[in-house]
Amino acid sequence: MLGAGVVGLCCAVSLQKDGHSVTLVDRMDPGTGTSFGNAGLIQIDAVVPIATPGILGNVPRMLLDPKGPLVVRWRYLHRIAPWLAKFVLAARPDSVERISMALASLLDSSNDAWLELIKAASAQEVWRQSGELHVYRKKEAWDAAQSTHELRRRRGSLLEDLTVDEMRQLEPALSPELYAGVFTPNANSITHPLHLSEKLFELFRRNGGEFVKDNILRIETGSDGEPSQLVGEHEPRTLDALVIAAGAFSKPFAKSAGTSVPLDTERGYHLWLPDPGVEMRRPIIVGDHRFGIVPMTGGIRLVGTAEFAGLELPPYWDRADILAELAAPFVPGLNLDGAERWMGYRPSLPDSLPVIGRAPGRKDVYLAFGHGHLGLTMGAVTGQLIADLAANRTPAIDLAPFRAERF
Ligand SMILES: Cc1cc2nc3c(=O)[nH]c(=O)nc-3n(C[C@H](O)[C@H](O)[C@H](O)COP(=O)(O)OP(=O)(O)OC[C@H]3O[C@@H](n4cnc5c(N)ncnc54)[C@H](O)[C@@H]3O)c2cc1C
């Protein structure tokens, strides 16, 4: 198993459940990559892809507005252009409809899949049955969101429209100067994403799993094209079978396994407030700017934004600082003392769908990456699906929309 982020960990423990002996390989400690710093949301209602017809008109602003929810760095524009072209195609109404059905097929099983794993890992203390409160300050933002609310409702999500008073009854820390909001009672959240990964890793070790810390450089294949060795900076490892779950870094490994995928990254940021000075019970999603104000164990995380700047450019920390500025009119009085910034790499495909399946033309290589904004939500169900494939069971979910060769 290459990659011990939340997706790799879920795959590893699901494979162990079927009796496989699993080695996890990662250059970092388990769960300390992108899976460390996310918003902790189990967003089973997130059936709307990132590319929608509305986004097309926003592309010029994406290039110019450093405070916008989606930004493209000029230095990366030439590299991301082919990806953006596919992103634009995915925004056609018929594509959005198809993609949202595929998302729903995974999301509908995501809660149950997590509850099973949370129980197996004795991680109940990080699971919060919280719902999510989406708040809007400007009427234009509320109006613009109605088409996505409508799509969610059409896919079966429960969304309750709330007045400002009703929202403030749920979350008294909210400003009275808001316009309206919507509550999604079926969404859940993780109060400490790293702790969740640690609990999964403990389960993995209890089940006899081995962890190898190494920076993997390449996969070697035999004459039959099947992978034979994982070559890193330490001893090469002989392979019987391989799951590629290296998040945003999976592209070259998939390539060695014979598969080209347009995987790139939407970098995201958080600002951790260890002494936030306000009480909150559940995640608040700021609809006007599309980021979260999320209470977690020991503080509040201001978290979100998407930036196209690849895997090599340095972080633009003003993207994290802006979150405090944007949060202030929604939750006044947030205390920024001791704030810590973080950046991570969402593994993103242009159609907002992950790659889950066997590598084309390979018997023993499985692909589990590209979960974009929903890797935490979909981690557990992805693990179940990879285990189904490895056991030659027919998965309960149609995996055709998640094939690597769909592009
Ligand atoms: C700001 C932000 C907020 C988010 N909020 C949410 C949310 O609320 N809900 C949600 O569902 N999702 C959310 N996401 C998305 C989610 O965090 C990701 O989709 C998920 O963490 C991806 O998990 P992963 O295991 O695929 O990747 P990672 O966590 O990145 O794990 C991949 C692992 O592969 C390892 N690796 C890579 N290359 C090599 C190599 N050469 N050798 C050895 N090891 C290697 C890395 O070290 C890493 O540990 C958010 C993301 C961001 C950035």
The ligand as a MOL file (V3000), in Angstrom:
LIG
                    3D

  0  0  0     0  0            999 V3000
M  V30 BEGIN CTAB
M  V30 COUNTS 53 58 0 0 0
M  V30 BEGIN ATOM
M  V30 1 C -8.0790 22.7790 3.3300 0
M  V30 2 C -8.6900 21.4190 3.0890 0
M  V30 3 C -9.9060 21.1020 3.6800 0
M  V30 4 C -10.4910 19.8580 3.4240 0
M  V30 5 N -11.6570 19.5320 4.0780 0
M  V30 6 C -12.2200 18.3060 3.8590 0
M  V30 7 C -13.3840 17.9290 4.5600 0
M  V30 8 O -13.8780 18.6510 5.4180 0
M  V30 9 N -13.9470 16.7230 4.2770 0
M  V30 10 C -13.3990 15.8810 3.3490 0
M  V30 11 O -13.9850 14.8360 3.1020 0
M  V30 12 N -12.2480 16.1890 2.7110 0
M  V30 13 C -11.6500 17.3820 2.9500 0
M  V30 14 N -10.4960 17.7230 2.3130 0
M  V30 15 C -9.9110 16.7710 1.3800 0
M  V30 16 C -9.1660 15.6490 2.0810 0
M  V30 17 O -8.3510 16.1560 3.1110 0
M  V30 18 C -8.3070 14.9000 1.0670 0
M  V30 19 O -9.0860 14.5150 -0.0390 0
M  V30 20 C -7.7170 13.6420 1.7120 0
M  V30 21 O -6.9800 13.9930 2.8590 0
M  V30 22 C -6.8580 12.8940 0.7330 0
M  V30 23 O -6.3800 11.7750 1.4150 0
M  V30 24 P -5.2740 10.8580 0.7750 0
M  V30 25 O -5.0290 9.7470 1.7240 0
M  V30 26 O -5.6710 10.5460 -0.6240 0
M  V30 27 O -4.0030 11.8380 0.6460 0
M  V30 28 P -2.9180 12.2890 1.7260 0
M  V30 29 O -3.5010 12.5580 3.0450 0
M  V30 30 O -2.1610 13.4000 1.0810 0
M  V30 31 O -2.0150 11.0150 1.8480 0
M  V30 32 C -1.1410 10.6070 0.8120 0
M  V30 33 C 0.0900 10.0450 1.4540 0
M  V30 34 O 0.9710 9.5980 0.4260 0
M  V30 35 C 2.2760 9.8420 0.8550 0
M  V30 36 N 3.1880 9.9200 -0.2800 0
M  V30 37 C 3.0870 10.7100 -1.3630 0
M  V30 38 N 4.1340 10.5350 -2.1770 0
M  V30 39 C 4.9220 9.5950 -1.5920 0
M  V30 40 C 6.1600 8.9950 -1.9260 0
M  V30 41 N 6.8300 9.3410 -3.0500 0
M  V30 42 N 6.7060 8.0770 -1.0900 0
M  V30 43 C 6.0620 7.7370 0.0520 0
M  V30 44 N 4.8930 8.2730 0.4280 0
M  V30 45 C 4.3340 9.1910 -0.3810 0
M  V30 46 C 2.1880 11.1770 1.5680 0
M  V30 47 O 3.2810 11.3710 2.4510 0
M  V30 48 C 0.8490 11.0890 2.2660 0
M  V30 49 O 0.9570 10.6650 3.6120 0
M  V30 50 C -9.8610 18.9450 2.5620 0
M  V30 51 C -8.6320 19.2600 2.0010 0
M  V30 52 C -8.0280 20.4800 2.2750 0
M  V30 53 C -6.6960 20.7960 1.6840 0
M  V30 END ATOM
M  V30 BEGIN BOND
M  V30 1 1 1 2
M  V30 2 1 2 3
M  V30 3 2 2 52
M  V30 4 2 3 4
M  V30 5 1 4 5
M  V30 6 1 4 50
M  V30 7 2 5 6
M  V30 8 1 6 7
M  V30 9 1 6 13
M  V30 10 2 7 8
M  V30 11 1 7 9
M  V30 12 1 9 10
M  V30 13 2 10 11
M  V30 14 1 10 12
M  V30 15 2 12 13
M  V30 16 1 13 14
M  V30 17 1 14 15
M  V30 18 1 14 50
M  V30 19 1 15 16
M  V30 20 1 16 17
M  V30 21 1 16 18
M  V30 22 1 18 19
M  V30 23 1 18 20
M  V30 24 1 20 21
M  V30 25 1 20 22
M  V30 26 1 22 23
M  V30 27 1 23 24
M  V30 28 2 24 25
M  V30 29 1 24 26
M  V30 30 1 24 27
M  V30 31 1 27 28
M  V30 32 2 28 29
M  V30 33 1 28 30
M  V30 34 1 28 31
M  V30 35 1 31 32
M  V30 36 1 32 33
M  V30 37 1 33 34
M  V30 38 1 33 48
M  V30 39 1 34 35
M  V30 40 1 35 36
M  V30 41 1 35 46
M  V30 42 1 36 37
M  V30 43 1 36 45
M  V30 44 2 37 38
M  V30 45 1 38 39
M  V30 46 1 39 40
M  V30 47 2 39 45
M  V30 48 1 40 41
M  V30 49 2 40 42
M  V30 50 1 42 43
M  V30 51 2 43 44
M  V30 52 1 44 45
M  V30 53 1 46 47
M  V30 54 1 46 48
M  V30 55 1 48 49
M  V30 56 2 50 51
M  V30 57 1 51 52
M  V30 58 1 52 53
M  V30 END BOND
M  V30 END CTAB
M  END
